[in-house]
Amino acid sequence: MTQQEYQTISEIKDPLVFVEKTENVAYGDIVEVETPDGEVKTGEVLETSKDVVVVQLYEDTQGVGRDGRVRFMDENVKMPVTKDLLGRVLDGTGEPMDDGPEIIPEEERDIIGEAINPYSRELPEDFIQTGVSSIDVMNTLVRGQKLPIFSGSGLPHNDLAMQIARQADVKGEDTDFAVVFAGMGITEEESQEFIEELEETGALERSVVFLNKASDPAPERIITPRMALTTAEYLAYEEGMEVLVVMTDMTNYCNALREVSAAREEVPGRRGYPGYMYTDLANLYERAGIIEGKEGSVTQIPILTMVGDDITHPIPDLTGYITEGQIVVDRDLDNQGYKPPVDVLPSLSRLEDNGIGEGFTREDHGDLSDQLYAMYAEGNDLRDLVSIVGEDALSDRDEKVLEFARNFESEFIDQGWNENRSIEESLDKAWSLLEVIPEGELTRVDPELREKYLNTESEEEE
């Protein structure tokens, strides 16, 4: 490793350091900046040109003066990876922050990663059971998918993420399942809750946790998800594990991008975010998938809080273009006390049809999901009508649909944070809720499936 040392700092603009008169410095190289007091701060090369090199520090630039020494290490940022990382808690730069033993890596990998050759990608189609009915039945997660959670400030998206991390498993396969958790800009309280929850449930043993706290420098947030995804790729494609990557909060990540972009005085895009944010997010999200010939997989659940609950905000908007659907956490359902407050109507899993049905979940899954969606959507429309004309103006059929909508929320969507329902339990519960609807109205379900699964004893007795 060839090192170059310079003492030519021309400008410091937190979190950037501008260095002049350099030679043969490459984009992404690791940099050490030594202050006059002897403190060493780490960063990377963000931009190179003939006259100046821009260095982004992962920590604050306090104490760095123009007489500071800058060392270019002639290597990219790397993540030391090993299966022994399971059960460990690391900071946002990959350094252990628990009391565990020293980590001896099998190898060190560039955190930028390599794009998966489209020809080598396998179609995601293996059902992942999360134990959450509103996801498993209505917005099914499949192995190798990227399915984000869209939430709002103050909503329990972290509780939902932890429930999925605890309960998720590949249905019908005896495989090693691991969770890689990347927290970006989270509070001290949140970080403690995550660790305690994983420890108490025993899920920490199969997890690798990266924590970039709100008090940590924003530039560190930019490398945290890359550290996590590099670890996930190693566990998946080298150790043959099924890896679920939970990344929260992508809004904090994007705000860090904006902060660095502003410091570089780049021309801002929508809402002040850099114009390359789409490409940057795609570089992260597209690291999910299944590679032909490899046993493992990387499945992603990014979490983002929508500013002002605005789903058209640039972050959820761009995320929606790149990923394969979204799970929407609803404020009204949360105010009514439903756990988890998932609104199935705006939620979507574009790969659901690949992983459900006979041979994957159950033969009735597809038709049943369509029928639930149709009836619940109609029930929501009737609520708006009732607010205008009153419930007395409804027909008998409309009253039954409205009753179904209420029961659907209180018995199907609401299940608590600790109930782990199998897909069979969720499907059976859905059929029992549809019993209130006259069988002839269930037009989206094949008649043979209605006859097989719908319990009509109560109607016959009447």
VEXLUMDO-501962 format. One line per field, with one value per residue (C-alpha): x, z, y; residue in one letter; chain. Coordinates in nm, 3 decimals, padded with zeros to 5 digits, always signed. Layout:
// residues N
east [X ...]
up [Z ...]
north [Y ...]
res [a ...]
chain [A ...]
// end
This chain:
// residues 462
east [+00.000 +00.148 +00.078 +00.101 +00.118 +00.042 +00.020 -00.163 -00.514 -00.658 -01.011 -01.226 -01.600 -01.765 -01.763 -01.528 -01.154 -01.000 -00.641 -00.421 -00.120 -00.183 -00.079 -00.236 -00.525 -00.830 -01.199 -01.307 -00.957 -00.936 -00.793 -00.648 -00.636 -00.411 -00.481 -00.203 -00.297 -00.222 -00.587 -00.647 -00.979 -01.086 -01.261 -01.261 -01.193 -01.518 -01.390 -01.063 -00.950 -00.628 -00.606 -00.781 -00.899 -01.217 -01.207 -01.522 -01.460 -01.680 -01.654 -01.658 -01.376 -01.329 -00.959 -00.854 -00.653 -00.469 -00.151 -00.309 -00.149 -00.348 -00.253 -00.401 -00.394 -00.425 -00.711 -01.091 -01.311 -01.351 -01.567 -01.401 -01.646 -01.688 -01.974 -01.862 -02.023 -02.358 -02.461 -02.247 -02.338 -02.124 -02.119 -02.190 -01.833 -01.826 -01.632 -01.760 -01.946 -02.039 -01.819 -01.759 -01.424 -01.205 -01.343 -01.103 -01.226 -01.218 -01.162 -01.210 -01.455 -01.502 -01.822 -01.928 -02.003 -02.048 -02.364 -02.540 -02.526 -02.891 -02.832 -02.728 -03.028 -03.290 -03.657 -03.762 -04.047 -03.996 -04.247 -04.104 -04.342 -04.330 -04.608 -04.792 -05.129 -05.157 -04.820 -04.827 -05.175 -05.217 -04.862 -04.650 -04.274 -04.065 -03.703 -03.472 -03.726 -03.682 -04.003 -03.986 -04.200 -04.345 -04.425 -04.456 -04.289 -04.397 -04.552 -04.443 -04.252 -03.957 -04.187 -04.308 -03.950 -03.851 -04.154 -04.057 -03.692 -03.793 -04.047 -03.933 -03.848 -03.843 -04.153 -04.101 -03.720 -03.465 -03.223 -03.003 -03.182 -02.995 -03.092 -02.863 -02.994 -02.868 -02.984 -02.906 -02.951 -03.154 -03.178 -02.997 -03.332 -03.418 -03.079 -03.118 -03.468 -03.343 -03.060 -03.276 -03.553 -03.310 -03.142 -03.466 -03.613 -03.291 -03.291 -02.954 -02.778 -02.876 -02.834 -02.562 -02.650 -02.500 -02.595 -02.529 -02.686 -02.837 -02.542 -02.292 -02.166 -02.401 -02.135 -02.099 -02.462 -02.362 -02.135 -02.348 -02.591 -02.300 -02.122 -02.444 -02.509 -02.149 -02.190 -02.524 -02.376 -02.097 -02.337 -02.570 -02.340 -02.041 -02.207 -02.530 -02.763 -03.101 -03.040 -03.301 -03.160 -03.360 -03.245 -03.392 -03.428 -03.363 -03.489 -03.196 -02.964 -03.096 -03.072 -02.703 -02.662 -02.822 -02.595 -02.279 -02.411 -02.481 -02.129 -01.993 -02.212 -02.372 -02.678 -02.974 -03.257 -03.608 -03.649 -03.274 -03.174 -02.891 -02.987 -02.799 -03.008 -03.202 -02.878 -02.742 -03.055 -03.057 -02.699 -02.824 -03.160 -03.032 -02.798 -03.093 -03.153 -03.070 -02.768 -02.784 -02.562 -02.549 -02.750 -02.825 -03.020 -03.043 -03.393 -03.433 -03.684 -03.582 -03.783 -03.843 -04.045 -04.238 -04.194 -04.539 -04.684 -04.636 -04.599 -04.506 -04.196 -03.875 -03.753 -04.062 -04.124 -03.779 -03.783 -04.112 -03.960 -03.667 -03.822 -04.094 -04.384 -04.435 -04.592 -04.773 -04.806 -05.123 -05.167 -05.546 -05.514 -05.241 -05.461 -05.729 -05.475 -05.428 -05.096 -04.940 -05.127 -05.070 -05.306 -05.341 -05.510 -05.212 -04.969 -04.840 -04.605 -04.529 -04.378 -04.664 -04.798 -04.457 -04.454 -04.813 -05.055 -05.027 -04.673 -04.577 -04.847 -05.194 -05.415 -05.672 -05.422 -05.444 -05.824 -05.870 -05.631 -05.816 -06.152 -06.032 -05.895 -06.218 -06.444 -06.228 -06.201 -06.580 -06.623 -06.400 -06.608 -06.925 -06.777 -06.753 -07.115 -07.231 -07.070 -07.300 -07.633 -07.611 -07.602 -07.985 -07.974 -07.763 -07.900 -07.864 -07.575 -07.396 -07.432 -07.267 -06.979 -06.936 -06.937 -06.672 -06.449 -06.469 -06.395 -06.113 -05.934 -06.000 -05.930 -05.708 -05.494 -05.477 -05.279 -05.037 -04.660 -04.595 -04.842 -04.673 -04.940 -04.860 -04.983 -05.245 -05.376 -05.393 -05.577 -05.824 -05.892 -05.960 -06.216 -06.392 -06.421 -06.581 -06.861 -07.057 -07.076 -07.337 -07.151 -07.286 -07.109 -06.766 -06.716 -06.337 -06.301 -06.328 -06.654 -06.462 -06.241 -06.546 -06.700 -06.378 -06.278 -06.585 -06.771 -07.140 -07.287 -07.417 -07.606 -07.761 -07.886 -08.053]
up [+00.000 -00.117 +00.098 -00.008 +00.253 +00.189 +00.397 +00.136 +00.279 +00.111 +00.256 +00.516 +00.465 +00.705 +00.629 +00.335 +00.323 +00.003 -00.072 -00.345 -00.545 -00.526 -00.765 -00.865 -00.619 -00.710 -00.638 -00.331 -00.181 +00.199 +00.353 +00.697 +00.815 +01.113 +01.315 +01.473 +01.805 +01.663 +01.630 +01.316 +01.132 +00.851 +00.526 +00.154 -00.171 -00.299 -00.605 -00.792 -01.042 -01.179 -00.914 -00.603 -00.432 -00.223 +00.086 +00.278 +00.645 +00.827 +01.142 +01.216 +01.093 +01.429 +01.500 +01.139 +01.024 +00.710 +00.864 +00.906 +00.738 +00.475 +00.393 +00.088 +00.159 -00.205 -00.133 -00.125 +00.181 +00.266 +00.501 +00.683 +00.645 +00.818 +00.936 +01.291 +01.244 +01.327 +01.676 +01.672 +01.702 +01.496 +01.450 +01.118 +00.995 +01.077 +01.403 +01.692 +01.962 +02.179 +02.429 +02.200 +02.100 +01.825 +01.478 +01.257 +00.900 +00.625 +00.372 +00.314 +00.048 -00.130 +00.009 -00.333 -00.437 -00.787 -00.992 -01.045 -01.410 -01.529 -01.718 -01.391 -01.190 -01.100 -01.081 -00.716 -00.645 -00.311 -00.048 +00.269 +00.562 +00.782 +01.016 +00.944 +00.775 +00.592 +00.427 +00.376 +00.223 +00.060 -00.021 -00.025 +00.023 -00.187 -00.161 -00.341 -00.352 -00.244 -00.070 +00.118 +00.409 +00.357 +00.691 +00.860 +01.150 +01.483 +01.333 +01.454 +01.141 +01.353 +01.549 +01.222 +01.100 +01.421 +01.399 +01.044 +01.144 +01.432 +01.244 +00.880 +00.734 +00.390 +00.373 +00.321 +00.314 +00.574 +00.524 +00.734 +00.769 +00.872 +00.929 +00.857 +01.021 +00.921 +01.137 +00.993 +01.198 +01.465 +01.822 +02.119 +02.252 +01.923 +01.903 +02.255 +02.175 +01.867 +02.056 +02.357 +02.133 +01.936 +02.253 +02.437 +02.144 +02.059 +01.710 +01.769 +01.722 +01.354 +01.306 +01.223 +01.347 +01.212 +01.408 +01.288 +01.556 +01.516 +01.709 +01.465 +01.171 +00.872 +00.617 +00.808 +00.714 +00.349 +00.406 +00.670 +00.425 +00.199 +00.490 +00.571 +00.212 +00.166 +00.476 +00.348 +00.009 +00.175 +00.400 +00.105 -00.182 +00.006 +00.310 +00.131 +00.375 +00.308 +00.421 +00.500 +00.503 +00.699 +00.640 +00.843 +00.792 +00.421 +00.471 +00.706 +00.448 +00.173 +00.400 +00.451 +00.073 +00.051 +00.324 +00.148 -00.189 -00.042 +00.103 -00.246 -00.381 -00.640 -00.831 -00.627 -00.770 -00.633 -00.277 -00.258 -00.301 -00.546 -00.900 -00.873 -00.578 -00.803 -00.919 -00.566 -00.428 -00.722 -00.639 -00.295 -00.382 -00.680 -00.451 -00.363 -00.558 -00.631 -00.841 -01.060 -00.921 -00.571 -00.284 -00.084 -00.152 -00.042 +00.031 +00.125 +00.337 +00.328 +00.562 +00.496 +00.677 +00.431 +00.505 +00.597 +00.507 +00.143 -00.079 -00.372 -00.187 -00.386 -00.152 -00.161 -00.523 -00.644 -00.417 -00.571 -00.920 -00.822 -00.584 -00.633 -00.440 -00.096 +00.244 +00.365 +00.738 +00.794 +01.053 +01.087 +01.156 +01.410 +01.584 +01.619 +01.790 +01.518 +01.531 +01.279 +01.112 +00.753 +00.493 +00.234 -00.028 -00.130 -00.045 -00.325 -00.390 -00.762 -00.726 -00.520 -00.805 -00.844 -00.490 -00.413 -00.516 -00.530 -00.467 -00.290 -00.037 -00.110 -00.418 -00.293 -00.209 -00.529 -00.563 -00.191 -00.188 -00.481 -00.307 +00.021 -00.159 -00.354 -00.049 +00.175 -00.091 -00.129 +00.247 +00.266 -00.005 +00.192 +00.498 +00.299 +00.190 +00.547 +00.660 +00.416 +00.417 +00.739 +00.784 +00.773 +00.399 +00.324 +00.172 +00.351 +00.120 +00.188 +00.562 +00.531 +00.329 +00.589 +00.866 +00.676 +00.651 +01.027 +01.104 +00.848 +01.032 +01.386 +01.328 +01.021 +01.010 +01.388 +01.531 +01.778 +01.761 +01.897 +01.712 +01.446 +01.209 +00.960 +00.605 +00.655 +00.968 +00.785 +00.485 +00.709 +00.905 +00.578 +00.473 +00.809 +00.765 +00.423 +00.571 +00.643 +00.266 +00.060 -00.131 -00.462 -00.409 -00.391 -00.765 -00.760 -00.612 -00.819 -00.729 -00.654 -00.407 -00.243 -00.200 -00.058 +00.186 +00.267 +00.578 +00.486 +00.780 +00.945 +00.627 +00.593 +00.953 +00.888]
north [+00.000 +00.330 +00.632 +00.995 +01.268 +01.635 +01.950 +02.155 +02.203 +02.513 +02.517 +02.342 +02.342 +02.100 +01.807 +01.868 +01.928 +02.071 +01.961 +02.116 +01.995 +01.624 +01.349 +01.016 +01.033 +00.820 +00.869 +00.669 +00.638 +00.624 +00.938 +01.009 +01.371 +01.438 +01.752 +01.961 +01.795 +01.449 +01.337 +01.129 +01.156 +00.923 +01.002 +00.931 +01.112 +01.257 +01.440 +01.478 +01.736 +01.876 +02.148 +02.021 +01.703 +01.712 +01.487 +01.398 +01.317 +01.066 +01.278 +01.648 +01.870 +02.040 +02.082 +02.039 +02.341 +02.433 +02.296 +01.953 +01.651 +01.460 +01.101 +00.925 +00.549 +00.431 +00.190 +00.206 +00.180 -00.187 -00.393 -00.686 -00.975 -01.308 -01.527 -01.442 -01.099 -01.263 -01.159 -00.844 -00.475 -00.234 +00.141 +00.311 +00.258 -00.113 -00.089 -00.310 -00.119 -00.416 -00.602 -00.899 -01.047 -00.909 -00.979 -01.173 -01.132 -01.393 -01.117 -00.745 -00.629 -00.298 -00.142 -00.010 -00.367 -00.501 -00.479 -00.810 -00.913 -00.904 -01.230 -01.398 -01.274 -01.531 -01.435 -01.381 -01.623 -01.800 -01.686 -01.529 -01.565 -01.256 -01.367 -01.039 -01.109 -00.776 -00.842 -01.219 -01.231 -00.890 -00.770 -01.081 -01.054 -01.292 -01.398 -01.153 -00.869 -00.507 -00.400 -00.066 +00.053 +00.403 +00.564 +00.901 +01.074 +00.926 +00.612 +00.265 +00.162 +00.048 -00.185 -00.335 -00.374 -00.551 -00.781 -00.879 -00.924 -01.156 -01.363 -01.374 -01.713 -01.874 -02.091 -02.464 -02.455 -02.557 -02.269 -02.044 -01.711 -01.397 -01.034 -00.740 -00.424 -00.078 +00.214 +00.558 +00.874 +00.696 +00.824 +00.674 +00.553 +00.382 +00.213 +00.073 -00.050 -00.234 -00.404 -00.498 -00.631 -00.849 -00.975 -01.057 -01.250 -01.432 -01.280 -01.111 -01.446 -01.443 -01.068 -00.816 -00.467 -00.142 +00.170 +00.523 +00.743 +01.087 +01.231 +01.077 +01.284 +01.290 +01.179 +00.851 +00.783 +00.756 +00.455 +00.275 +00.107 +00.013 -00.154 -00.343 -00.453 -00.569 -00.786 -00.916 -01.006 -01.203 -01.396 -01.465 -01.551 -01.695 -01.854 -01.953 -01.775 -01.613 -01.255 -00.992 -00.637 -00.378 -00.020 +00.266 +00.557 +00.622 +00.979 +01.045 +00.892 +01.120 +01.424 +01.339 +01.327 +01.671 +01.809 +01.696 +01.815 +02.160 +02.176 +02.103 +02.385 +02.158 +02.272 +02.138 +01.932 +01.880 +02.014 +02.078 +01.712 +01.639 +01.549 +01.219 +01.095 +00.855 +00.692 +00.681 +00.510 +00.268 +00.169 +00.059 -00.096 -00.293 -00.486 -00.709 -01.025 -01.389 -01.489 -01.797 -02.072 -01.918 -02.064 -01.752 -01.433 -01.070 -00.935 -00.568 -00.380 -00.013 +00.212 +00.579 +00.844 +01.059 +01.430 +01.563 +01.219 +01.326 +01.017 +01.245 +01.373 +01.300 +01.025 +00.796 +00.899 +00.788 +00.482 +00.373 +00.384 +00.162 -00.091 -00.352 -00.205 -00.052 -00.122 +00.190 +00.260 +00.466 +00.741 +00.699 +00.326 +00.399 +00.657 +00.388 +00.161 -00.101 -00.288 -00.292 -00.003 -00.120 +00.028 -00.247 -00.026 +00.194 -00.088 -00.307 -00.597 -00.615 -00.963 -01.110 -01.323 -01.490 -01.629 -01.730 -02.002 -02.378 -02.496 -02.174 -02.080 -02.221 -02.251 -01.999 -01.723 -01.517 -01.512 -01.454 -01.158 -00.998 -01.047 -00.900 -00.595 -00.538 -00.570 -00.356 -00.084 -00.086 -00.074 +00.234 +00.404 +00.326 +00.497 +00.818 +00.773 +00.709 +01.034 +01.213 +01.025 +00.819 +00.443 +00.411 +00.483 +00.175 -00.144 -00.478 -00.569 -00.240 -00.292 -00.634 -00.487 -00.212 -00.475 -00.670 -00.360 -00.304 -00.670 -00.676 -00.396 -00.520 -00.892 -00.919 -00.604 -00.568 -00.859 -00.701 -00.686 -01.034 -01.256 -01.465 -01.603 -01.875 -01.815 -02.087 -01.913 -01.581 -01.730 -01.916 -01.596 -01.413 -01.676 -01.649 -01.270 -01.316 -01.529 -01.209 -01.141 -01.336 -01.605 -01.482 -01.148 -01.313 -01.281 -01.266 -01.616 -01.933 -02.117 -02.437 -02.253 -02.093 -02.436 -02.580 -02.306 -02.095 -02.206 -02.169 -02.364 -02.048 -01.951 -02.297 -02.288 -01.953]
res [m t q q e y q t i s e i k d p l v f v e k t e n v a y g d i v e v e t p d g e v k t g e v l e t s k d v v v v q l y e d t q g v g r d g r v r f m d e n v k m p v t k d l l g r v l d g t g e p m d d g p e i i p e e e r d i i g e a i n p y s r e l p e d f i q t g v s s i d v m n t l v r g q k l p i f s g s g l p h n d l a m q i a r q a d v k g e d t d f a v v f a g m g i t e e e s q e f i e e l e e t g a l e r s v v f l n k a s d p a p e r i i t p r m a l t t a e y l a y e e g m e v l v v m t d m t n y c n a l r e v s a a r e e v p g r r g y p g y m y t d l a n l y e r a g i i e g k e g s v t q i p i l t m v g d d i t h p i p d l t g y i t e g q i v v d r d l d n q g y k p p v d v l p s l s r l e d n g i g e g f t r e d h g d l s d q l y a m y a e g n d l r d l v s i v g e d a l s d r d e k v l e f a r n f e s e f i d q g w n e n r s i e e s l d k a w s l l e v i p e g e l t r v d p e l r e k y l n t e s e e e e]
chain [A A A A A A A A A A A A A A A A A A A A A A A A A A A A A A A A A A A A A A A A A A A A A A A A A A A A A A A A A A A A A A A A A A A A A A A A A A A A A A A A A A A A A A A A A A A A A A A A A A A A A A A A A A A A A A A A A A A A A A A A A A A A A A A A A A A A A A A A A A A A A A A A A A A A A A A A A A A A A A A A A A A A A A A A A A A A A A A A A A A A A A A A A A A A A A A A A A A A A A A A A A A A A A A A A A A A A A A A A A A A A A A A A A A A A A A A A A A A A A A A A A A A A A A A A A A A A A A A A A A A A A A A A A A A A A A A A A A A A A A A A A A A A A A A A A A A A A A A A A A A A A A A A A A A A A A A A A A A A A A A A A A A A A A A A A A A A A A A A A A A A A A A A A A A A A A A A A A A A A A A A A A A A A A A A A A A A A A A A A A A A A A A A A A A A A A A A A A A A A A A A A A A A A A A A A A A A A A A A A A A A A A A A A A A A A A A A A A A A A A A A A A A A A A A A A A A A A A A A A A A A A]
// end
